[in-house]
């Protein structure tokens, strides 16, 4: 009987060192939909295709022991000519429990994998909001969070290099 207990203790010790990641929750932090001139815009859209501008921003912060909140902010602006058809803005967050993840892998996880997990839910919310606002549902294409992450790293390195070149007399 004691052999089983010893094996369980060894197994629990081994599990304590393994990387553990879980999604503790997902939620809307902020949601805004502006439809400034719906009657005129809907009439214009019958003849004109709107131009779309999509912005994506990410933010991550530690909110507790082994708990991180990752914010995915999506802003979609549709215009017909110079007039705004609609502006939809969503701040969607995920709460992640992360244990034993090596420090060098934490930031890539928070900026790539975490938003990849929450994006489909945020995408559906934006589609529903634009549809409920009287427009065709906005179906965002999948986002390359890995590419965005690498762009941010390159931009930060470039900025750091420029700052090193500054000479103050």
C-alpha positions as CSV (number, residue, x, y, z in Angstrom):
1,X,0.0,0.0,0.0
2,X,2.8,2.4,0.8
3,X,4.3,1.8,-2.7
4,X,1.1,3.4,-4.3
5,X,1.4,6.4,-2.0
6,X,5.1,6.9,-2.9
7,X,4.3,6.7,-6.6
8,X,1.5,9.2,-6.2
9,X,3.8,11.6,-4.4
10,X,6.4,11.2,-7.1
11,X,3.8,11.8,-9.8
12,X,2.4,14.9,-8.0
13,X,6.0,16.3,-7.8
14,X,6.6,15.7,-11.5
15,X,3.2,17.4,-12.3
16,X,4.1,20.4,-10.1
17,X,7.0,21.2,-12.5
18,X,5.0,20.9,-15.7
19,X,3.8,23.9,-17.6
20,X,0.2,24.5,-16.8
21,X,-1.9,26.9,-18.8
22,X,-5.7,27.4,-18.5
23,X,-8.3,29.9,-19.6
24,X,-9.9,31.1,-16.5
25,X,-12.4,33.4,-18.2
26,X,-13.2,35.6,-21.2
27,X,-15.3,38.8,-21.2
28,X,-16.2,42.0,-22.9
29,X,-14.5,44.9,-21.1
30,X,-15.8,47.6,-23.4
31,X,-18.1,47.6,-26.5
32,X,-19.1,50.6,-28.6
33,X,-21.0,50.9,-31.8
34,X,-21.6,54.3,-33.4
35,X,-24.0,54.6,-36.3
36,X,-24.1,58.4,-36.9
37,X,-26.5,58.6,-39.9
38,X,-28.1,55.2,-40.4
39,X,-30.8,56.1,-42.9
40,X,-28.5,58.0,-45.3
41,X,-25.7,55.4,-44.9
42,X,-27.9,52.4,-45.7
43,X,-29.1,54.2,-48.9
44,X,-25.5,55.0,-49.9
45,X,-24.4,51.4,-49.3
46,X,-26.9,50.2,-51.9
47,X,-24.7,51.9,-54.5
48,X,-21.3,52.3,-52.9
49,X,-18.9,49.8,-51.2
50,X,-17.6,51.3,-48.0
51,X,-13.9,51.5,-47.1
52,X,-12.9,49.6,-44.0
53,X,-10.1,50.4,-41.6
54,X,-9.3,47.8,-39.0
55,X,-7.0,48.4,-36.0
56,X,-5.8,45.7,-33.7
57,X,-4.1,46.4,-30.3
58,X,-2.9,44.0,-27.6
59,X,-2.1,44.5,-24.0
60,X,-1.2,42.0,-21.3
61,X,-0.7,42.4,-17.6
62,X,-0.2,40.3,-14.6
63,X,-3.3,40.6,-12.3
64,X,-2.4,38.0,-9.6
65,X,-0.1,35.1,-8.8
66,X,0.2,33.1,-12.1
67,X,-2.8,35.0,-13.5
68,X,-2.6,37.2,-16.6
69,X,-5.2,39.4,-18.3
70,X,-4.8,39.8,-22.1
71,X,-6.8,42.5,-23.8
72,X,-7.6,42.4,-27.5
73,X,-8.9,45.7,-28.8
74,X,-10.5,45.7,-32.3
75,X,-11.6,48.9,-33.9
76,X,-13.4,48.8,-37.2
77,X,-14.3,52.1,-39.1
78,X,-16.4,52.0,-42.2
79,X,-16.7,55.0,-44.5
80,X,-18.6,56.0,-47.6
81,X,-16.7,58.8,-49.1
82,X,-15.8,61.2,-46.4
83,X,-18.7,60.2,-44.1
84,X,-18.5,57.6,-41.4
85,X,-20.9,54.7,-41.9
86,X,-20.1,53.1,-38.5
87,X,-17.4,52.7,-35.9
88,X,-17.3,49.5,-33.9
89,X,-14.9,49.1,-31.0
90,X,-14.5,46.1,-28.9
91,X,-12.1,45.5,-25.9
92,X,-12.3,41.7,-25.3
93,X,-10.2,40.1,-22.6
94,X,-9.1,36.7,-21.5
95,X,-7.9,35.7,-18.1
96,X,-5.1,33.0,-18.2
97,X,-3.7,30.9,-15.5
98,X,0.0,30.2,-16.3
99,X,2.4,28.1,-14.1
100,X,5.9,27.0,-14.8
101,X,6.2,28.7,-18.2
102,X,9.8,29.7,-18.8
103,X,10.2,33.5,-18.6
104,X,11.5,33.7,-22.2
105,X,8.2,32.0,-23.4
106,X,5.8,34.1,-21.4
107,X,5.7,37.2,-23.6
108,X,5.3,35.3,-26.8
109,X,2.5,33.3,-25.2
110,X,0.7,36.4,-24.0
111,X,1.0,38.2,-27.3
112,X,0.5,35.4,-29.7
113,X,-1.2,32.3,-28.3
114,X,-3.6,34.0,-25.8
115,X,-5.1,36.4,-28.4
116,X,-5.3,33.5,-30.9
117,X,-7.5,31.8,-28.4
118,X,-9.8,34.8,-27.7
119,X,-10.0,36.1,-31.3
120,X,-12.8,33.9,-32.6
121,X,-15.1,35.0,-29.8
122,X,-14.3,38.7,-30.4
123,X,-14.8,38.2,-34.1
124,X,-18.3,36.8,-33.5
125,X,-19.2,39.7,-31.2
126,X,-18.2,42.3,-33.9
127,X,-20.1,40.4,-36.6
128,X,-23.2,40.4,-34.4
129,X,-22.9,44.1,-33.5
130,X,-22.5,45.3,-37.0
131,X,-25.4,43.1,-38.2
132,X,-27.6,44.4,-35.4
133,X,-26.6,47.9,-36.4
134,X,-28.2,47.4,-39.8
135,X,-25.1,46.5,-41.8
136,X,-23.8,43.2,-43.2
137,X,-22.0,41.3,-40.5
138,X,-18.3,42.3,-40.3
139,X,-16.4,39.0,-40.8
140,X,-12.8,39.7,-39.9
141,X,-10.1,37.6,-41.5
142,X,-7.9,35.6,-39.2
143,X,-5.1,37.7,-37.7
144,X,-1.5,36.7,-37.9
145,X,-0.6,37.4,-34.2
146,X,2.9,35.8,-34.7
147,X,3.6,38.3,-37.5
148,X,2.3,41.2,-35.4
149,X,4.5,40.1,-32.5
150,X,7.6,40.0,-34.7
151,X,6.8,43.4,-36.2
152,X,6.5,44.9,-32.7
153,X,9.9,43.4,-31.7
154,X,11.5,44.7,-34.8
155,X,10.0,48.2,-34.3
156,X,11.2,48.2,-30.6
157,X,14.7,47.2,-31.7
158,X,14.8,49.8,-34.4
159,X,13.7,52.5,-31.9
160,X,16.3,51.3,-29.4
161,X,19.0,51.6,-32.1
162,X,17.8,55.1,-33.0
163,X,17.9,56.1,-29.3
164,X,21.5,54.8,-29.0
165,X,22.5,57.1,-31.9
166,X,21.4,60.2,-30.2
167,X,24.3,62.2,-28.8
168,X,23.7,64.9,-26.2
169,X,26.4,67.6,-25.6
